[in-house]
Amino acid sequence: MKKLLVLYGSYRSDRAGIRLADYCVRRFGGRGVEAELIDAKAVGLPMLDRMYKEYEPGTAPVAMQDLAKKIEAADAFLFVAGEYNWGVQPGLKNLTDHFLEQWFWRPAALATYSAGRFAGVRAGQAWHPTLSEMGMVVIPSMISVGQITQTLDEQGQPIGSGGAALERSFGKFADELTWWADAAAAQKERVKPPY
Ligand SMILES: Cc1cc2nc3c(=O)[nH]c(=O)nc-3n(C[C@H](O)[C@H](O)[C@H](O)COP(=O)(O)O)c2cc1C
């Protein structure tokens, strides 16, 4: 896997999930992957009006055009998903909904988190069919981080027993996403995607 986008979408001033996003970028970077954080708040797309494809070529907002190019060029996607009221975070959902074809034919993985012990798994359940609908193949393994602020410090460094558990599970998770990303890239080389 050459290029990975790590997508994160909390707009809160005191957001904690950025720790997990930073951790994932750093850990994949350490494996030689060009991992880039796509922070929905920093990208700043408007609330969905027109999808990217509904603009005449070259007329979409610059941030949307830049992101479209990055999505098209990526080998895989990692969605760092927090849970709001048993569901997805609106900022990340809003960003993803601007695009469709740009997501096709690559694998996606989920890394969920929450303040409590349920680790955002219900948001993971909500994201899974959404990512499938958008043409990504969601890998079976998922990272789930409960008590996020007791698992990663502000620099995204693992702390305590939660941090140690995250470190133990990360290798297999990363190996799996890398395998599927390489498989998709090799198949795209061999056979053009049917649509
Ligand atoms: C609007 C809102 C709804 C939340 N709902 C849930 C929830 O359903 N389940 C849960 O485990 N935590 C919930 N939480 C707590 C979050 O897990 C925690 O605030 C987390 O840090 C949110 O991610 P963020 O800091 O990256 O925005 C909620 C937080 C907010 C702000």
The ligand as a Gaussian input file, in Angstrom:
#p B3LYP/6-31G(d) Opt

LIG

0 1
 C      -23.410000      14.811000      20.652000
 C      -22.678000      13.704000      21.345000
 C      -23.233000      12.451000      21.396000
 C      -22.541000      11.386000      21.998000
 N      -23.090000      10.151000      21.968000
 C      -22.357000       9.112000      22.397000
 C      -22.830000       7.792000      22.214000
 O      -23.889000       7.525000      21.688000
 N      -22.044000       6.756000      22.642000
 C      -20.820000       6.981000      23.220000
 O      -20.159000       6.011000      23.579000
 N      -20.346000       8.229000      23.422000
 C      -21.078000       9.297000      23.014000
 N      -20.611000      10.573000      23.173000
 C      -19.324000      10.775000      23.849000
 C      -18.208000      10.666000      22.842000
 O      -17.776000       9.325000      22.750000
 C      -17.001000      11.541000      23.217000
 O      -17.426000      12.868000      23.486000
 C      -15.955000      11.573000      22.115000
 O      -14.802000      12.240000      22.586000
 C      -16.515000      12.266000      20.862000
 O      -15.558000      12.338000      19.828000
 P      -14.776000      13.717000      19.504000
 O      -14.181000      14.179000      20.827000
 O      -13.707000      13.323000      18.523000
 O      -15.775000      14.686000      18.999000
 C      -21.283000      11.624000      22.591000
 C      -20.727000      12.906000      22.523000
 C      -21.402000      13.928000      21.895000
 C      -20.750000      15.293000      21.806000

